[in-house]
Amino acid sequence: MWRSIIVGAQLPDALVDVTIRTDLHQPHVSTELVIYRKIPSRLSSTRKANVRKRLREVDSVIQAVKESGVQCRALQKALELPTEAEMDPKDKYFVFSARSKGYRKGIHKVPHFTKVTHRVNPKGF
């Protein structure tokens, strides 16, 4: 949408025709509004099942690497971690957070929680 505006108040000798693009200067949403990602307060049963499935898949990969006979430091660290069956539910679905009330927060509120292991918490938690 193009609109022509005549600007002549500042130039008494001549009138100047200026063409501007008005639709680029009108935002559809107020710039003061901030839209946050909505994170549910609790994990649904489906998401909990996906967390358990993901933990079991990681356990099976660790077991397959162990049976293949490969020796490395990363494998030794992975073998020290508890398996999905050995973990308490609060350790599966919650992680330690020093800033949260009760020192725990839902695992779904941690960025990239599907990519990083959160199986071990500090002692006493």
C-alpha positions as CSV (number, residue, x, y, z in Angstrom):
1,M,0.0,0.0,0.0
2,W,1.6,3.2,-1.2
3,R,0.6,6.7,-0.2
4,S,1.7,10.0,-1.5
5,I,2.2,12.9,0.9
6,I,2.7,16.5,0.0
7,V,5.2,18.2,2.2
8,G,5.5,21.9,1.7
9,A,5.3,23.6,5.0
10,Q,9.0,23.8,5.4
11,L,9.8,24.7,1.8
12,P,7.8,27.8,0.8
13,D,9.3,28.0,-2.7
14,A,8.2,24.5,-3.9
15,L,6.1,21.6,-3.0
16,V,7.8,18.2,-2.7
17,D,6.0,14.9,-3.4
18,V,7.3,12.2,-1.0
19,T,6.1,8.6,-1.4
20,I,6.4,6.3,1.7
21,R,5.4,2.8,2.4
22,T,2.9,2.9,5.3
23,D,2.3,-0.8,5.9
24,L,5.9,-1.3,7.0
25,H,5.7,1.2,9.8
26,Q,2.5,-0.1,11.4
27,P,3.2,-3.2,13.6
28,H,0.4,-5.6,14.0
29,V,1.3,-6.4,17.6
30,S,2.4,-3.9,20.2
31,T,6.2,-4.0,20.7
32,E,5.7,-3.7,24.5
33,L,4.0,-7.1,24.7
34,V,6.3,-10.0,25.4
35,I,5.1,-13.5,24.5
36,Y,6.5,-16.2,26.8
37,R,6.6,-19.8,25.9
38,K,4.0,-21.6,27.9
39,I,5.4,-24.4,30.1
40,P,2.8,-26.5,31.9
41,S,3.1,-26.7,35.6
42,R,3.1,-30.5,35.6
43,L,4.2,-33.3,33.3
44,S,1.4,-35.1,31.6
45,S,1.3,-38.9,31.8
46,T,2.3,-39.1,28.2
47,R,5.4,-36.9,28.7
48,K,6.3,-39.0,31.8
49,A,6.1,-42.1,29.7
50,N,8.3,-40.5,27.1
51,V,10.9,-39.7,29.7
52,R,10.9,-43.3,31.0
53,K,11.2,-44.6,27.4
54,R,14.1,-42.3,26.7
55,L,15.9,-43.4,29.9
56,R,15.4,-47.1,29.0
57,E,16.7,-46.5,25.4
58,V,19.8,-44.8,26.9
59,D,20.3,-47.8,29.2
60,S,20.1,-50.2,26.3
61,V,22.7,-48.3,24.3
62,I,25.0,-48.2,27.3
63,Q,24.5,-52.0,27.8
64,A,25.2,-52.7,24.1
65,V,28.4,-50.7,24.2
66,K,29.5,-52.6,27.3
67,E,28.8,-55.9,25.6
68,S,30.7,-54.9,22.5
69,G,33.9,-54.9,24.6
70,V,34.8,-51.2,24.1
71,Q,36.7,-49.6,27.0
72,C,36.6,-45.8,27.6
73,R,36.2,-43.3,30.4
74,A,32.8,-42.2,29.1
75,L,31.5,-45.7,29.3
76,Q,32.8,-46.1,32.9
77,K,31.0,-42.9,33.9
78,A,27.8,-44.1,32.2
79,L,28.0,-47.4,34.0
80,E,28.1,-45.6,37.3
81,L,24.8,-43.9,36.7
82,P,21.6,-45.6,38.0
83,T,19.4,-47.3,35.4
84,E,15.8,-46.3,34.8
85,A,14.5,-49.1,37.0
86,E,16.8,-48.1,39.9
87,M,15.7,-44.4,39.9
88,D,13.1,-43.0,42.2
89,P,10.2,-41.2,40.4
90,K,11.2,-37.9,41.9
91,D,14.7,-38.3,40.3
92,K,13.2,-39.2,36.9
93,Y,10.8,-36.2,36.7
94,F,12.5,-33.5,38.9
95,V,16.0,-32.0,39.1
96,F,17.9,-30.1,41.7
97,S,17.5,-26.3,41.6
98,A,19.0,-24.1,44.2
99,R,16.5,-21.3,43.3
100,S,13.3,-23.3,43.5
101,K,11.2,-23.8,46.6
102,G,12.0,-27.2,47.9
103,Y,15.2,-27.2,45.8
104,R,13.6,-29.2,43.0
105,K,11.9,-28.2,39.7
106,G,10.3,-30.2,36.9
107,I,12.6,-31.7,34.4
108,H,10.5,-30.3,31.6
109,K,11.5,-26.7,32.7
110,V,15.2,-27.5,32.1
111,P,16.5,-26.4,28.6
112,H,17.5,-29.3,26.5
113,F,16.4,-31.9,29.1
114,T,16.2,-34.6,26.5
115,K,19.8,-34.1,25.4
116,V,21.6,-34.0,28.8
117,T,21.6,-36.5,31.6
118,H,20.0,-35.5,34.9
119,R,20.2,-38.9,36.6
120,V,22.4,-37.8,39.6
121,N,21.5,-35.1,42.0
122,P,23.7,-33.5,44.7
123,K,24.0,-35.6,47.9
124,G,21.1,-35.1,50.2
125,F,18.6,-34.4,47.5
